[in-house]
Structures are given as structure tokens and as C-alpha cells.
Amino acid sequence: MDKGNEFVKCQIEENIAVVTIDRPPVNALNPQALMEFQSIFDNLAKEPKVLVVIITGGGKKVFVAGADIDSLRAETPETGLVTNLRFQDTFTKIANFYRPVICAVSGLAIGGGFEIAMACDIVIADTNASFSCPEVNLSLIAAGGGTQRLPRQIPVAKAKELLFTGRKMKAEEAEKVGFVNQVVPVGEVLNAAKALAKQIASRGPIAVAMTKRCINQGLDLPLKEGLQLEAAESASNFGTADFIEGVDAFFAKRAPEFKG
């Protein structure tokens, strides 16, 4: 799946895919790394056995940094638009992936690293983790989705403070404002992500995918239309073999064997 990839690797463990960016020293996102991210998620979409994806970073001090600063020196308004759209397209592919995506963060999530976490469904961080969009320190803006996703995920005033100042938000604060789901000791973040992934993977995969679709699409709809979407998705689920299996297993007091 990641054949020929230099910076982003994917390992499938039963029904969980672990995607790791490893580009020392700070896992900065250059065009090749972004391309490799997109390629891996395109390929994962063709792997029905994969029920949950985990994104993590190689190394201990930095989860993922943003763009290479040196490369930004040459940007013009024209090339900058292309660069921004490349970042946005990559993170949107993660956000729109039909299976749940868990972000396992150890160390610094800076700029594009923070925006990767924003694109994921669930974020687990260790006590060394912190999140920042420091672009304003260089008179830039967080243009990989930061100005749009963050205010939709945490209180708007808090998002504005972080984006206006570029300061670091430590893991405990990120959990307090609802951005991080769970904070774990150093060295335990990937294990915690895998434990949660296994729990999600044991549920009805069709229903989980439908639930993600209802949430993601419904957030952009008026409540009435969102409820209609939910009702339609739920109705179609009644026609699946997994629904029958789930009900049968419930009454038989046994673990269900979902096929997806």
C-alpha cells in the first residue's frame, strides 16, 4: 500500500490501519509527504477490511510540523494558492474518509500537524503533546483548514485566541476545551489509540460509517435537513445483513459477527 513511499507509511494490523509520518527531524509536510498521505487514503478506501485508521508521527518530540519554512520564501500569491489547496485537499481527504480516523499525538503538533488533528474524528494525546498554529508569528495564516475547522470544534473565542496569538495549547487544556478526547502518559498514546480503535472496530462497521456520514454532513445542514438525512440513513441500514446479525446476537446473548 505504501510501496515507494519515503515519508508516510501504512501498516495494517488485522482491521486497523496505522499511518505514520516519519520525516526527521520534525516531520515537516512537504509536497511529497502530502502526496503520499493522499495516496495511502485512496488505497485504504479500497480495503474493506480496514475499519479504523490511526494517524501518528515517528519520533518523540514532534508529532508533525507544518510546511517547510524554507520553501515558503519562494511563494507568490499564485503559487501560494496552489500550496494552500494542496494542504487543504490532503486534510479534507482525511476528514472525509468513510471510516473513523483517530489521531495519536505525542509531542508538538504544529501548524499542519495541528490541522491534521483537526481533520481526524478523535484525538488522543500524551502529556507531552501540545497544539499550535504559529503562522501569525511569520505573518501567515493557518490556511490548511485551521481558520475553518478549529472554530467548528472548540468555542469560537478560544479558537480565535489560539489563531490570533499562535500560542501552544497543552494536552490538558486541549482536553478541557473538548479538542482532545483522552490524555495518556508518555509512551502510551499509540496503545491507547489502538485500544479505542479495536473497540470501534467491534461495532457494526456499516452503522459506524453511516454515523460518521450523518455527523459530518449534518453539521453543514439545518437541523430539519440533518434529521431527514439521519432518518434515511437509518432506514437503509434496516436492509443490511449486519443489522439482522446484530439483533440475532443480542437475543442469543453472544458476540455479533459483522461482515460489513
N, C-alpha and C positions, 0 to 999 in steps of 0.2 A: 504493500500500500504506500509506503514512503520510500520506495526504491528510487535511488538517485537523489533523495533529499539530503541537504547538507546541514540545515539548521533546525528543522522541525520533524520530529519522529513520532510514529504512532505504533503502539503495541496493544494488541487485542488480547485480553485475559478473559476467557470464556465469553461473557456477553457485555463486557465493559472495555471501552477503548480509552487508553491513556495517551494523550497527545502532549509531547514535551518539546518546548523550545529551548535549545541549548546552543547559544551563540555567545561564547565568552568574549569579553569579561562581564557584560551587563545584559546580555540577551536583547540587544537593540534590534528593532524591527526594520530591516532594510527591504527593498523590493522583492528580493529573492525569498526572504522569510515569509513575507505576506503571500507570495505566490504559492509557497509550499503549504501554508495554512489552508488556503482556498482549495488546493488540490486534495489535501487529506480529507477535508469535509465533503468535497464532491464524491470522493471514493467511499467514505463512511455512509453516505446516503444510499449506496448500493449494497450495503452489508446489513441485511435484515436481522442478523443475529445480534448485532450491536444494539443494546437497549439504553445505555447511558454512556456519555463521554465525559472524561475528566481532562481539563487543561491544567498543566503545571509547568514550572520552569526548572531548568537544570541549574545547579549551583545553589548556594545557601543565602547569599547576601542580597541578591536581586532576583525577584520573580521575573519581571520583564520591564525593560526600559522602553521608551518611545523611539522615535525616529533618530537616526544618526544625526547629531548636531552638525557635523562637518558637511553633510550632504545638503543641509538647509541653506548654506551660504549661497549656493548657486541657484536657488529657487527664484522664479519670477511669478507674477500673477498668473501667467498662463500655465507654467509647469506646476505651480503650487496647487492649482485646481485639480490637475491630474493626480498629484500625490495625495491630496486630501481624499479624493474619491476612491483611490486605491485602498487607503486605510479604512474608510467607511464601508466599502464593499466587502472587505475581509471580515470586519466585525459584524456586519449585518448578516453575513453567511452563517456566522456562529450563532447569532441571536435567533435566526430563523430556522436553524436546524431542527428537524422534527422530533428528535429525541431530547430528553433533558441533558443539559450541559452543566457540569459542576466545575467551578474554578477553585483550584487548590493553591493558595498563595502563601509562600514563605519568603520573607524579606520584602524588598521595596517593589511596589507596583507603581511605576512612574509613567505619566503621560499615557502612551499607548498601552502600557501594562494595566493601568487603571481602567482604561476603556475596554480592554479585553474582559476584565472582571465585570464591567457594566453590561457587556453583551451576553454574559452567562446567566443561567437561571438561578443558580445557587452559588454562594461564595463561602468557602471555609478558609480560615486564615490561622497562622500560628501567632504566638505572642510577639514575634519579631517583625510581623508584617506591618506595613503602612501603605497608605494610598495617597497619591498626589497627582495633580495636573499642574505642573510648574511652568507651563508655557508662557504665562504672563510675565515671568521673570525675564524672558527673552523678547518681550513684546509680540508674542504669538497668542493664538487662542487654541483651546483644545478642540481640534477640528476632525478628530476621528470618531465623533459622536458624543464627546464629553458634554458639550453645552446642551445637548438634546436628551440624552439618556439619564444623566445624573439627576436633573430636576424632576424627572418622572419616577425616580426610585427612592429619593430621600426628600425631606422637607425642602421646599424651594429656597428658603432663606439660607439653609445650611449649604445647599449646593452652590448658591451664589457666593457665599463666603469662601468656600474652597476654591472655586474657579476664579474669583477676583484676587485672591491672595497667593494661590499656588502652594499653600502650606500643606504639611503632611497630616493625614488623619490616621492615627494609630489604630490597630486592630480592635481594641476595646471600644474606642469611640465609634468606629465603623459598625460594630455590633449594636451599640446603643442606639444609633440612628436608623438601624434596620438594613444597612447595606450588606453587612456580613451576617451569615446565619449562625456560625459557630466559631469560637476561638479555642484553639487547642495548643498544648505545649509544643515547643520547638521539636522537630523531628517526627511529629505525629500527623502532620497535615494530610499527607497522601493516604495514610492508613485510614484516617477519618473520612476522607472523601470516598475511598473505596467501600468503606462500611455503609455509608449512605447510598452509594451507587448500587450496592447489592440489594439493599432494602427496596429501592425504587424498581430495580430490575425484576424483583419477585412479584410485583404487581402486574395487573393486566396491561401489556405493552400498548395495545390499541387504545385503551382508555386513557393511559398516561399521555400518549401522543395527542389524543383528542383534547385532553385537559389543557396541555400546553398551547395548542392551537386556539382554543377558546379564550384563554387568558390573553395571549399575545394579540390576537385580532380584536378581541373585545375591548381592550384598553383604548383602542382608537375609534370606538363606536359609541354612539349614545346608548344609554342603558337599555332602552327598549330593543334596539337592534342587537345588542350584545346578548340579551336574553333569548331572542329568536335564534341566534347562532348557537347558543348553548342547547336549546331545545332540539334543533335539527341534528346537531352532532350526537346528542344523547339518543335520539330516536334511531339513527343509523346504527348505533352501537348494539341495539337490541337484535339486530340481524346477524351478529357475529358469533362464531363458534366459541370464542373466548368468553363471551357473556354467559352462554349456556354452561360452559365448564365451570365458571366462577360460581354460579348458582348451585350447580350439582355438587361441587366440592364443599360449599357452605353447609348444605343439608347433610352431606355424608361425613362432615367433620374431618375432612382431610385437606391437605395442601393442594391447591389447584395446579394443573399443568397447562399453562397457557402456551399457545402456539404462535400468537402474534399475527 
